[in-house]
Amino acid sequence: MKTLIITNCIANGTDKKINPSLLNLLGAATNINKHNKNNPNDNRDANDDNDNNNDVVSNVVVSGMSSDVLIIGYQLNEVCQQIANLKNVNQVLQLDHSSLDNLLVENVAKQIAEIVNNYTHILVNADSFGKNLLPRIAGILELGQISEVVEIISPSIFKKFIYAGNVLVEIESLEKIKLLSIRANNFTALSPINVCINVGINADINAPTSSAPINFLEYTNPISDKIRFVSKQIEDKSVSLDSAQIVVSGGISLGSAAAFDSHVRALAAKLNAAVGATRAAVEAGIAPNDCQVGQTGVIVAPKLYLAIGISGAVQHIAGMKDSKTVIAINTDSSAPIFEYADYGMVGDLFEIIPQLVNKL
Ligand SMILES: Cc1cc2nc3c(=O)[nH]c(=O)nc-3n(C[C@H](O)[C@H](O)[C@H](O)COP(=O)(O)OP(=O)(O)OC[C@H]3O[C@@H](n4cnc5c(N)ncnc54)[C@H](O)[C@@H]3O)c2cc1C
């Protein structure tokens, strides 16, 4: 078995950081690689195919457990060095070109499809990058893909939710290359060797331990004539929604973007949390589109989820029900969100939130 993780980096101008989901993907990949029976150094029981403990290897480096990591973007030398220093990385493939600075997956899919042919398992984070890239590779190679995997049972059997998160199914893939998008938060992040969890900020790229080789790939993909990058607007988001430990979400009851900012964003800032919203709030123009949590938005699984003025529609619940602790604030004591909440406050958010913000 040979696993490849495909990732991008978090870019703020020329400042590039490892995408934190990579650590979770490395954790997920070990659940595949631990079944590598051909590896003479693999000390696991050859019959142990049903071990589904997601964090069984999170702190051990075992030969044969490593994955290759393909990173795509521009000016990636430092990020590649940091990835090479991470635990359980076999080699880093650096696809680095000025045309990939504002990455459009149309401009890499064909080349990646060729690389993918050398592997048995391809893992991407189920974020907008992964969701955009993987179906294109599947289309080019005429392979099926399994989306939003939440558990790896064996190298060919995976668990995922269907019907808006109401049914958990086990699926066996018979494809020769398994294309998997992974809900990163469902897997324990591998603790890095030289790079602290705050990867990219305090990372010591000169730390003197053995690191994986970095191989520079020549960029050969034809530039798409169907799509081109025009411009981007960077939101001031200190915490990314899909990997946040705390999420503060607001509903349509906030009434306006100004109230959303002064209540939901203000509380999130105090808690160093990411900001989420319901689809109703997004459609009303109260919150931006990329804040939407739910079936048709971002799937989150933070340690703490605060639902402020949110009714708890099934489509919203589908996006946050894996949160460890849920706190709900709602004027309606019969709102469905209270069925999912560990702690509930029946009351007016416009009274409660300012007090909470003041206290913190
Ligand atoms: C195909 C499909 C996909 C969808 N995908 C998503 C999705 O991904 N994410 C998503 O969120 N929704 C999604 N929806 C929409 C979903 O069905 C709900 O309409 C939406 O989640 C409701 O948002 P809300 O809780 O903000 O609004 P509402 O349901 O209107 O609830 C507002 C709540 O605020 C409370 N409230 C009012 N005033 C106050 C106050 N002053 N203080 C405290 N509480 C107050 C009310 O009691 C009520 O419970 C989808 C729907 C469809 C059909």
The ligand as an SDF file (V2000), in Angstrom:
LIG
                    3D

 53 58  0  0  0  0  0  0  0  0999 V2000
  -31.4670   21.4080    0.7970 C   0  0  0  0  0  0  0  0  0  0  0  0
  -31.2850   22.2970    2.0000 C   0  0  0  0  0  0  0  0  0  0  0  0
  -30.0050   22.4740    2.4970 C   0  0  0  0  0  0  0  0  0  0  0  0
  -29.7930   23.2840    3.6170 C   0  0  0  0  0  0  0  0  0  0  0  0
  -28.5350   23.4360    4.1020 N   0  0  0  0  0  0  0  0  0  0  0  0
  -28.3460   24.1670    5.2300 C   0  0  0  0  0  0  0  0  0  0  0  0
  -27.0520   24.2850    5.8050 C   0  0  0  0  0  0  0  0  0  0  0  0
  -26.0470   23.7930    5.2890 O   0  0  0  0  0  0  0  0  0  0  0  0
  -26.9290   24.9940    6.9510 N   0  0  0  0  0  0  0  0  0  0  0  0
  -28.0180   25.5850    7.5710 C   0  0  0  0  0  0  0  0  0  0  0  0
  -27.8300   26.2180    8.6280 O   0  0  0  0  0  0  0  0  0  0  0  0
  -29.2240   25.4900    7.0270 N   0  0  0  0  0  0  0  0  0  0  0  0
  -29.4300   24.8070    5.8710 C   0  0  0  0  0  0  0  0  0  0  0  0
  -30.6780   24.7630    5.3320 N   0  0  0  0  0  0  0  0  0  0  0  0
  -31.7290   25.6190    5.9100 C   0  0  0  0  0  0  0  0  0  0  0  0
  -32.3690   25.0430    7.1600 C   0  0  0  0  0  0  0  0  0  0  0  0
  -33.4330   24.1960    6.7930 O   0  0  0  0  0  0  0  0  0  0  0  0
  -32.9370   26.1640    8.0650 C   0  0  0  0  0  0  0  0  0  0  0  0
  -33.8020   26.9480    7.3200 O   0  0  0  0  0  0  0  0  0  0  0  0
  -31.8640   27.0710    8.6840 C   0  0  0  0  0  0  0  0  0  0  0  0
  -30.8440   26.3090    9.2830 O   0  0  0  0  0  0  0  0  0  0  0  0
  -32.5350   27.9230    9.7690 C   0  0  0  0  0  0  0  0  0  0  0  0
  -31.6370   28.9010   10.1830 O   0  0  0  0  0  0  0  0  0  0  0  0
  -31.8780   29.6920   11.5520 P   0  0  0  0  0  0  0  0  0  0  0  0
  -31.7900   28.7360   12.6900 O   0  0  0  0  0  0  0  0  0  0  0  0
  -30.9430   30.8600   11.5330 O   0  0  0  0  0  0  0  0  0  0  0  0
  -33.3340   30.2920   11.3740 O   0  0  0  0  0  0  0  0  0  0  0  0
  -34.7200   29.8780   12.0090 P   0  0  0  0  0  0  0  0  0  0  0  0
  -35.0360   28.4540   11.7480 O   0  0  0  0  0  0  0  0  0  0  0  0
  -35.7100   30.8990   11.5410 O   0  0  0  0  0  0  0  0  0  0  0  0
  -34.5270   30.0040   13.5810 O   0  0  0  0  0  0  0  0  0  0  0  0
  -34.2770   31.1920   14.2420 C   0  0  0  0  0  0  0  0  0  0  0  0
  -34.2270   30.8730   15.7250 C   0  0  0  0  0  0  0  0  0  0  0  0
  -33.8300   32.0170   16.4570 O   0  0  0  0  0  0  0  0  0  0  0  0
  -34.5770   32.0570   17.6490 C   0  0  0  0  0  0  0  0  0  0  0  0
  -34.6080   33.4590   18.0810 N   0  0  0  0  0  0  0  0  0  0  0  0
  -35.3040   34.4870   17.5380 C   0  0  0  0  0  0  0  0  0  0  0  0
  -35.0170   35.6500   18.1830 N   0  0  0  0  0  0  0  0  0  0  0  0
  -34.1170   35.3370   19.1580 C   0  0  0  0  0  0  0  0  0  0  0  0
  -33.4410   36.1040   20.1340 C   0  0  0  0  0  0  0  0  0  0  0  0
  -33.6120   37.4350   20.2410 N   0  0  0  0  0  0  0  0  0  0  0  0
  -32.5880   35.4670   20.9800 N   0  0  0  0  0  0  0  0  0  0  0  0
  -32.4050   34.1280   20.9010 C   0  0  0  0  0  0  0  0  0  0  0  0
  -33.0240   33.3530   19.9700 N   0  0  0  0  0  0  0  0  0  0  0  0
  -33.8590   33.9560   19.1020 C   0  0  0  0  0  0  0  0  0  0  0  0
  -35.9310   31.4960   17.2980 C   0  0  0  0  0  0  0  0  0  0  0  0
  -36.5870   30.9810   18.4360 O   0  0  0  0  0  0  0  0  0  0  0  0
  -35.5550   30.3950   16.3120 C   0  0  0  0  0  0  0  0  0  0  0  0
  -35.3620   29.1620   16.9720 O   0  0  0  0  0  0  0  0  0  0  0  0
  -30.8930   23.9450    4.2260 C   0  0  0  0  0  0  0  0  0  0  0  0
  -32.1750   23.7390    3.7120 C   0  0  0  0  0  0  0  0  0  0  0  0
  -32.3620   22.9410    2.6210 C   0  0  0  0  0  0  0  0  0  0  0  0
  -33.7760   22.7420    2.0990 C   0  0  0  0  0  0  0  0  0  0  0  0
  1  2  1  0
  2  3  1  0
  2 52  2  0
  3  4  2  0
  4  5  1  0
  4 50  1  0
  5  6  2  0
  6  7  1  0
  6 13  1  0
  7  8  2  0
  7  9  1  0
  9 10  1  0
 10 11  2  0
 10 12  1  0
 12 13  2  0
 13 14  1  0
 14 15  1  0
 14 50  1  0
 15 16  1  0
 16 17  1  0
 16 18  1  0
 18 19  1  0
 18 20  1  0
 20 21  1  0
 20 22  1  0
 22 23  1  0
 23 24  1  0
 24 25  2  0
 24 26  1  0
 24 27  1  0
 27 28  1  0
 28 29  2  0
 28 30  1  0
 28 31  1  0
 31 32  1  0
 32 33  1  0
 33 34  1  0
 33 48  1  0
 34 35  1  0
 35 36  1  0
 35 46  1  0
 36 37  1  0
 36 45  1  0
 37 38  2  0
 38 39  1  0
 39 40  1  0
 39 45  2  0
 40 41  1  0
 40 42  2  0
 42 43  1  0
 43 44  2  0
 44 45  1  0
 46 47  1  0
 46 48  1  0
 48 49  1  0
 50 51  2  0
 51 52  1  0
 52 53  1  0
M  END
$$$$
